[in-house]
């Protein structure tokens, strides 16, 4: 996947959260860093498939974030 993924720990959820900022609403969680990453890859694939089926625009991957 060519989209940026941000992973962080959520005390509230007691899980790692993985987000794909370029795909609105695309996020997943997991008990481990690796589980969250695996889950968000699946969710991102589903996000992209659904966007194609609904003929919605798909964002072009930005690449590396140069500032935060």
ChimeraX attribute file (.defattr): number of C-alpha atoms within 10 A of each C-alpha:
attribute: neighborCount
match mode: 1-to-1
recipient: residues
	/A:1	8
	/A:2	9
	/A:3	17
	/A:4	15
	/A:5	16
	/A:6	12
	/A:7	18
	/A:8	13
	/A:9	16
	/A:10	11
	/A:11	8
	/A:12	6
	/A:13	11
	/A:14	11
	/A:15	18
	/A:16	20
	/A:17	23
	/A:18	25
	/A:19	23
	/A:20	19
	/A:21	13
	/A:22	15
	/A:23	17
	/A:24	10
	/A:25	12
	/A:26	19
	/A:27	22
	/A:28	22
	/A:29	24
	/A:30	19
	/A:31	13
	/A:32	13
	/A:33	16
	/A:34	14
	/A:35	16
	/A:36	21
	/A:37	22
	/A:38	15
	/A:39	16
	/A:40	23
	/A:41	20
	/A:42	12
	/A:43	18
	/A:44	20
	/A:45	13
	/A:46	13
	/A:47	16
	/A:48	17
	/A:49	13
	/A:50	12
	/A:51	13
	/A:52	12
	/A:53	8
	/A:54	9
	/A:55	9
	/A:56	10
	/A:57	9
	/A:58	13
	/A:59	11
	/A:60	10
	/A:61	12
	/A:62	10
	/A:63	9
	/A:64	9
	/A:65	7
	/A:66	5
	/A:67	4
	/A:68	3
